[in-house]
Amino acid sequence: MNARTPLRLWLWAGVPSVALAAVTILLFARTVEANTLLPQAYSTVPVAVPVTGVTPASLAPLRTNDPLHGFASWYGGVFNGRKTASGEIYNMYGMTACHPTLPFGSVVRVKNVRNKKTVVVRITDRGYLYEGRVIDLSYAAAKQLGMIKPGLAPVDLEVLSWGKPLERQ
């Protein structure tokens, strides 16, 4: 057996294996891209529209039966300017969110568990969320929480004020 034989065997078997692994990762690895159709570059995002009518004295959390921790996602571009379930026009630069059960107009504090950043949003939309997700944030709220690039973030929720259910017409 030659001293170069193990090197040749490794090259014969190892290089194709590494190449196959790299191709597999490139073809089948998925990254979360919450919204790739943004109309503006990140650097030109205007200042977020704050939630109105919330005073520091009213920021004590209220009780709810909904899960208060899970993952948050965000939505933007293709929905911007469209009507939400509450009847408002969606503004991706506003501090709003979609929640499956909280009444419209409810104000919620969302805390990113990873970086401890918080944001206060108003519930304006309704929709189905994937399992494990508890809230779907506007682009501006997600940007303040530092979760634009990953698309998802573990969060804790605090309901600060309850909205009123819409009256049936």
Secondary structure, 3 states (H helix, E strand, C coil): CCCCHHHHHHHHHHHHHHHHHHHHHHHHCCCCCCCCCCCCCHHHCCCCECCCCCCHHHCCCECCCCCCEEEEEEECHHHCCCECCCCCECCCCECEEECCCCCCCCEEEEEECCCCCEEEEEEEECCCCCCCEEEEEEHHHHHHHCCCCCCCEEEEEEEEECCCCCCCC
